[in-house]
């Protein structure tokens, strides 16, 4: 697929998102400023040697959160669950040196064996970095300045669920958005919450129904020109939901379309919202105002084409599905037609990103798969990082950042 077409598609996408111009070169949340995982401006290598890494550092504890980047600073979290400590660190992207490290107390949380207190990715803007720490007793949101000064922290009810919590943070111009999804057997109620970025005070809280299993998906913020901005959530209890980011008002909902636990996050491209629940991917068509064109889905995909944990990615007119078992499928986004399906490497928990027309995704064993984002299959490389990873690659101005269980590393661009 020509780079010119990809760049044009990217401009269309950012024209439909609410990320401001100053955020375009920043990696402010899970899978980039708009959550779609596409960087058509910078470049990254498709093959490399050990000497191509600018730096590698060890992290305290372990974690799965993707880093976030603002200018020369990489912010990352990790946790040592045995000592009940969570860590937030600021790293110099040029040399890997530690600017600062802060500790937070994390308490017992029943969770899946592959989950961790440092699973949710932080978020960052021009002045602060925001983190979320889930436990059974409380959910703690904290804001720190770029130099590590604690500006505020806010506490809410905890998470009562077999698999714990894992949804990442999203920022609007005014609020930090997070979810508190409970199981229906929990004594606590589910809600989606917006807190003021400057004070930590609640701006709005939307009460939600609980399901048999809580959802882990992270919403995204989207805005087409001259249209109202929307937060798009996906969950077992409420299916697809669009929420006004300023008020918490539900703008529309397709409640019946996702009948199982939702782990992968939704994406938006070319008038389609793609979501995955366990055993099925569902594609919902929306109009220019971002309202659904029908009560039913445009189409759905069977389990052998539907990831459970990895988030899909759409590049131009193509939809790429990186499945948990390591298979990768390429489909026509508009119709669901399968163009190819291959299994280049092993099982995957991380999500893909696209940089300058190439797809990058890490396997659970810590191998980086590099594929051409095109309608024919082309494997560009498989590279071993030397440590397990459930995380997602990140772009900075100096190169591509990989996070493994215990390490952070910068591959020069």
N, C-alpha and C positions, 0 to 999 in steps of 0.2 A: 504494500500500500504506500503510495508516494508520501513523502514527508510533508509536501505542501498541502495535501488533502487532510493529513492528520492535524496540521497546524490550524487549518480552517475549521475543522471539527472542534478543536479545543477552544477557539475563539467563540464559536457558537455556544459551547458548553458554559464558558465563564460568563457569557452574556446572559445565560439563563440561571446563573447562580447568584448568591448574594455576597460572595467574597469581594471585598473592595480591592481596588487596583493595588494598594500597598501590600496586600496579602498574597498576590499571585506567585511571587518568588519565595514565599515562606511556606513551611509545612506545618500548619497550625493545629492539626487534629489527625485522628486515624484516617489514613489514606488521603492526606493532603487537604488543602484549604476548603474544598467543596465535598470531600469524601468520596470522590469518584476515582481517585487513584491514577490520574493522568497528568504527566508532565511532558508537554510537547515543545518546551522551550529549551531545557537543558539536555545534555547528552550523558550517557554512561557507557562504559565499555561492555562488549558482549563476550569477550574472552579476556582472561587476565592470569597473571602469575602472582606468587606471594609478594614479590617486590613491588607490585602495583598498589598495595595497601599503604595508605598514608600513615595510619596508625591502628593499633589494636590495644584495648585496655580491658582489665577485669572489672566486673561490677560486684558490689556486695550482695550476698543472697542470690536470688533468682527472680525471674519474671518473664512475662510474655508481652507486656505493653510495647507498642511501637513508640519510638522517640518522636518528639516534635522539634521543630527548628525555627528560630527567629534570628536572622542575620548570622552572626558568628557563634551563636550558642545553640547547643543541642541539649534538650531537657529529656531526661529519662527517669523512670521509676523502677524500683526493684523491692523485694521484701525478703526478710529472713523470718519465716513463720515460726521457727523454733524459739527465737528470742522475741517474737511479737514486735518486730521492727519493720517499718516501711521507710524507704529512702527515696528522696527526690534529689537529683543531681543535675548540675549545669556543667557541660563539657565544652571546651574550646574546639570548634570544628577543624581548626587548622592543625592542631598538634595532639589532640586528645587529652590535654591537661584538664584537671578538675578546677573549675572556678569555685564551686561550693557544693556542699552536701548537707541536707537537712533530714532529720529523722521524725517519723510519726509513729505513734503506738498503734499497732493493729492487733485486734483481739480475735478470739476463736470464731471461725466461720465454717460451718459444714459446707463442703464443696466437693465437686468432682475431682478425682485424683489428678487430672490434667489442668485443673484450675489453680489459681494463685492470687494472693492479695494484690499483686502487681500485674494483673491481667488487663484491667481497663487502661486505655491510653490517655495521657494527659492532653491538655489543650493549651495554646499559648496565643497571646496577642501582643501588641506593641509595648505593653507595659507590665504584664503579669503572666505567670504560668499557673495553671489550675490543675488540681489533682483530686481524685475521688478514691476513698478507701471504704470498702464495704465490710461490715461485720454483722454478726447476729444481733448485737445490741444497738448498733448505730451505723449510719452512713455519714462519713465526714467529707465535706468539700473544703479545700484549702486553696487560698490564693497567695502566691509569693511574687515579689518583684523579681526582675531579671537578675538582681544582685543577691537574691536569697532572703530578703527580708519578708517575714510573715506579715501579710497585710490584713488577713482575716481568715477565720475558719467557721464553718457553720455545721451543726449536727442535726441529723434527722433520724427517724426510725431505721432499724437495721433491715437485713434481708433474711427471711426464713424460707430456705429452699434447699433441696437436696444437692444442687450443683453450685450453690453460691451465687455471686453476682459477677458481671463481666462487661456490662455496657460501658462504652467510653463517653467522654464529655464532648459536647458540641457548643460552640459559641455563636451568639447573635451579636448585634451591635451593642445590646444592653445586658444580655443575660448569659449565664452559664446554664446549660440544659443537661439534666441527667434523669435517669429512670430508676425507679424502685419497684421492680417487678417481684411479686410474691407468688408462691403456690397457693392454691385455693384452700389448702389445709392450714395455712398460716394464720396466726392471730393478728397479723398486721395487714394493712390494706395496700394495694398497689397504687402507684401514682407516678405521673411524669411531672417534673418540677423545674421551674426557672428561678434562679437566684441572681440578684443584682451583682454585676461584676465588680462594682466599686465597694459595696458594703456587705455582701453575703446575705442580705435580707431577701425573703421570698417575694418574688414578683407575682407568680401565679403557681398554683398546684392543681393539676387535672387528675381527679380520682379515676381510677381504672378498675375494671373487673380483673380478678385473678383466675388463672387457669391451672390445669393439672401440673404443668411445668412452666416455670418462669422463662421469659425470653431474654436473650443477651444482645439483640441487635442494637446498633447505634443509629439514631435518626440522622437525616441530612437536611440542610437548609437550602431551599431553591427559590429563585425569583426570576421570572421572565420580565422583560421590559414593560413598564407601565402596569404591571400586575402585582397583586398582594403577595408578599413573601409567605412561604409555607414551610413548616417543619413536617417532614414525612417520616412517620413512625410505622414499624411493623411489629405485630405481636400475635400470639396465639389467640388471646381473648378478643382483640379488636381488629384483626386483619390489617388492612391498609388504612391509615388515618392521617389526615392533613390537619395541622393545628396552626393557628395564628401565633407567631412567635412573640408578639407583644402582649397578647391578652390570655393565651391558653384556650381560646375558643376553638371548638372542633368545627372545621370548615366543611369537611366531608369525610365519609368513612365507608369502607367496604368490609364489613365485619366478618363475613362468612367465608372469606377466601383463603385463610391460612389456619388450617385445623390441626396444628401440632406446634411443638416448641420451635421458636424462631431464634437461630443463633447468628447466621450470616446477616450482614447489614444490607438494606435496600440500596439500589442505585437508580439513577435517572439518565436517560439518553434518548434523543430523537423522539420525544413524545411517549416514551415507554418507561414505566417504573417496574423494575425487576426485583422480586423478593423470593427468598427461599425459606421453606420450613422443612422439617424432617421428612424426607421422602418425596418432595415435590418442589419445583420452582414455578412461580406464578408471575405472569407478565400482564400488567394492567396498562391499557392505553389511556392517555389523558389528552385533553385538547390544549389550545394555546394558552388558556387561562389556568392550566394545570388541574382541571376537574376531569374526572373519569368520563369517557364517552359512553359507557354502558355500566350496568350493575354487575356484569360478569367479567371474568378475565378475558383478555384477548386470546391467550392460549396458556397452557401449562405444560410442564416437562416431567417425564417419569424419573424415578430414582436414579437410573443409570446416566442421567444428564443433569442431575441436580445436586449441588454441594449442600452440605449441612453446616459446616463451620466456615470454610473459606467464602469470602464475599465475591460475587461475580464482577466482571469488568466489561464495559462496552467501549469499543474503539471504532469510531465512524459508524458504519452500518452493521458491524459484527459484534456478537456477544460471545465472550469467552468464559467457560465454566471450568474452574480448577476444582476437581472433586476430591473428597477426603481420601479416597483410595489411591490418589496419584494420577488418575486419568485427567486429560484435558480435552475439552470439546469446544469446537468453533461452530457457531450457528449464525444464521441470518437473524438479526434482532427483530425485524418487523414480523417475521413469520414463524420462527423457531426451526426452520429447515437446518438439518445437520450437514455441515460441510466436511468436517473431519473430526475424528476422535482418536487420540493416542495416549499412551502411558509412558512418558519419558523418564519418570523416576518414581520414588516411593510416596507413602502417605503424606498428606498435607493438612496443616491447621492454619497456616498463615494465608494471607490474601495476596493476589497479584497486584502489581502496579504496571503502568505502561510509560516508558521513557523514550521519547523520540522514535516511536513506532515499534519498540521492542518490549516484550512482556518479561517481567522478573517475578519469580515466586520462590519462596523457601520451603523445602520439605521439612517434615518433623525431624529427620535425621541431620538437618543442617546442610542440605545441598541446595544450591541456587540454580533453578531452571531458567534458561533464557530462550525465548521463542520469538519469532517474527510475528507481529500482530497482523496477520493477513489471512486470506481465504484458503491458502494452501499451507500444509504443514511444513514448517522449517525450524528445526531445532538448532539453535546457535551455540549452545553449550550447556554443560552441567558442571558446576564448580562446588567443591567441598569446603565448608567453613571450619570444620573441626569441632563442632559442638552442636547439640540439638537446638532446635528453634521452633517455636509456635508463633513467631512474630512476622511482621510485614516490612519489606524494605522501605526506606525513606530517602528522599532526595534533599541535598543541601547544595549550596553554591560551590562547594569543593568536591562533591562527589556523591556516591551512594552509601548510605549508612545501613549496616546490618546489625541486628540485635539477636543474640543467641541467649540460651538460658543464663549464662554467666559472663558474657563478653559483649563489648560494643566495638565495632570496627568501621573504618572509613576507607572505601575503595575510591581512589582518585579518578576524577572524570577526565 
